[in-house]
Amino acid sequence: MPVREVRIPLPDGAALAATLALPEGAAPVSGWPGVVVVHEIYGVEPDMLDVVRSFAEHGYAAVLPDLYSHGSRVRCLARALHQLATGRPGGPAADLDVTRRWLAGREEIDGGRLGVIGFCMGGGFALAYAAGAPPGVRAASVNYGAVPRRQEELSSVCPVVASYGGRDQGFRAHGSRLREHLRALGIDHDVTVYQEAGHSFMTDGHHPIAGLALFPLRHGLVRPAADDAWRRTFAFFDRYVAGQGVTGSAPPGTEPA
């Protein structure tokens, strides 16, 4: 599935670099459902592009904004880490909202059927952004991302599907916290902690240095857990974002059944 580079205008006159993939063929009269993909702390890497392609193959228009593409990378990363630490929307949330509005404004997209998915740093961003109840966002996929301690910060969040690794000493507790928050708030959810997996287990990122430096996170792809997590994620989005009847290819890193 081909992807193409796009530029998303920002309010200050700058532009956000992004990657877009559309499903093959003509868009339905109602428009395709859409998804905003939020990258890991490593930025726009090949495994994140695989996610964009897979969503397009599955019938979604998918856009991956490069959150490091305007301003210096160090400054952007500092803004990102600040939001990760505080759980409060900031610069990254504004970029995600610009991206959502840009995607929803395309004529081939149904702006009322949108989702957001994030990984690692992006998982926390996706959750924080969805908690603000952005228009048209029907579901969020949170993968080994940070979860706020205060339950009330998620009171307006849409349905959530989430995946965490039980061997990920840095984030496994966030999975249990997210499940408890959503259950108490009565928000539809599917949160699974895979005991055999660590951090970043859903994509094949080939980050050997991270695997060593981030040893407590047990960093790296775990195929069985990844396959099941992607199955659950697409099933959840098909139900809450696209509606019934959306079919497509296997998730990234999986083999078709």
N, C-alpha and C positions, 0 to 999 in steps of 0.2 A: 504494500500500500504506500504510494508516494506521499511525501510531506513537502510543504513549501514554507519558506521563510516569509513572515509578514511583519509589518511595523504597526503598532497600535499607538495612536496619538495620545499624549498625556496632557493634562490641563496646563502645565507650565510651558508647553510648546515642544518639549522633548518627545521622544518616542520609545516605546517598550518593544524590544525585539521578541518575537514569538514564533512558534512553529505550529502550523495548522495542517490537519488532515481531515478530508471529507470522505464519506462513504462513496463507493462507486455508483455510477448511474445518476439518473435525474432524482432530484429531491422530491419527496411526496408533497402533495398539495399543502398539507399541514406544516411541512418543514421537518427537518431532522431534529431529534433531541440533541442536546449539546452537553459537553463536559469540559471543565477547566481542570487541567492537570498541573499540580504544584510539585516542583522538583525537590529532590533531596538537597542536602547541604553542599553536595558536590557540584550542583548546577545542572545545566543542560548536557547530560551525558547520553551515550547511545542507549542505555537501558531505559531512560526516560522517553526517548524518541520511540522506542519499541512500545511503550504504553500508549502513546498517541496513536500509533498505527493500529494497534490492537482494538482500541475503541472505535476507530473509523471502520475497521473490518467488521465490527460488531453492530454497526448501524448508527453510530454517534458521530457528530462533528466534534472533533477534539482539538483544543488549543493549549499549548504549553508556553506560558510566558517565561522569559528569562529574567528573573528578579534581580540579577546582577548586571543587567544590560544598560542601566542609566546611572550616572555617577560612578565613582570608583568602586571597584569590587570590594575593597576593604570597608568603605562606608556602607555599601549595601549589605554586606555581611553583618556589620555591627548593628544595623537597623533590624535585620532579620533575627539576630541572636537576642536583641532586646525584647522583641515580641515573644520569642520562644521562652525567655526567662520570666516575663511578666504575665503572659497570657492575654495581654491587651492588644487590640487591633492597632496597627500603626501604619508605617509606610508599606509593608507587604500587603496588608489588607486593602489599602487604597489601590495598589497595582492590580490586585485580584478583581476588585470591583470594576476598574476600567476595562479589564479583560472580559469580564462577564458581560458588561454593557456592549462592548464591541462585538462579541460573539452573538448576543441576543439580537443585535441590530441588523445582522445579515439576513437578506431576504430568504435564504434557503434554510434558515434555522427557526425552530419554534422556541422563542424566548421564554415561554412558559413551562418548558420541559428541560430543565438544566440540572446538572449535578456538578460536584467538585470532589476531586480525589487528590490526596497528598501523601507523601512518603517522608518519613524521618522528620526533618525540619518542616517540610511541606505538609506533613500530616497534622502537625500542630497548627500551622497556618490555615489549613482547610477547615479544621474544627472551629477555630476562632472566627473565621470569616462566616461560616455557616451559622454560627451562634447569633450573628447579627441579623438573621432572617432576610438575606438579600432576595429581591424579587425573582421569582422563577426557579429558584434553587430548591429542588424537591428532595435531594438526598446528598449525603456527604460520605465519602469513604476515607477513613482515618487509619493510616498504617504506621504503627510504631511511632506515633506522634505524641507530643506533650498534651496533657489534659489539665485544665484548671482545678485547683483544690476546691474552690467554692462551687457548689452544685448550682446555685442560682445563675451563674454565668452562662449556663447552657439551657436556661429555661425556654428560649425561643428557637432552639436549634431544630432543624428538620430531622427526619429519620436518618439514622447513622448505621453504617456497616463498618466494622473495624477489625483489624488483625494485628496481633502482637506476638512476640516470641517469649516463651517461658524462660529461655536461657539468657535473655537480654536483661542484664542486671540494672541497666540504666532506665529502661522504660516498661518492664513487664508490669510493674505496679500501676502504671497509668492505664493499662487495659482493664484491670479490675476496677479501678476508680471510675473509668468511663462507664462501664456496665452498671455500676451502682448508681451513678448520677442519673443515667437515662432511665433506669428501672424506677427510681424514686420519682422522677419527673413524669413518668407515664409516656415517654417518647419511644416510638417504634425503633427497634435496634436489633442488630446481630453482631455481637462482640465475641470474638474467639481468641483465646491465648493458646498458641501452639507450643506445647511443652518441649518439643524437640528442636525448635527454631530459636535463633537469636535475632539480632537487629538486621534490617535490610534483607530479610530472607525472601522477599517476593520478586525481586528482580536480580538479574545476573550483571552486577555492576563492575566486576573485575577491579576491585579496589584493594589490592594486596597490602598496601601500607596501612590502610584503615583496619584491615583484619588483624594486624599486629598491634597498632597503636591503640585501637579501641577494643582490646582483648576482653574486658569485662562485658562488652555488648555481644560477644560471640557472633561477630559480623559475618554475613555471607548468605548466599542463596541456599535454601533447603527445598529441594524439588517437591516432595510430597506435600509439605505445608503450603508452598507457593501455589501448587495446582489447586488445592482445596480453597485457599483464600481467594484466588481469582474466580473460581466457580461461584463462590458465595457473593463476591462483589458484583459480578455481572448479573446474577439472579436478582440481587437487591435493586440494582439500577434498572433492570428491565421491569421490575414491578413498580418502583416508586417514581422513576424518571420517565422512562419510555412508555410504560404501560405494557400490557401483555402482547406477546407475539413477536418481539424483536429477537432475531436469531443472528448468529454470526460465527466468526472463527474462534479458535481456542485462544485463551489468554496468553500473554507473553511467557515464554519458557515452558509451555505445556505442549503435549501432543494431542491431536484431535482424538476423540473417543472412537 
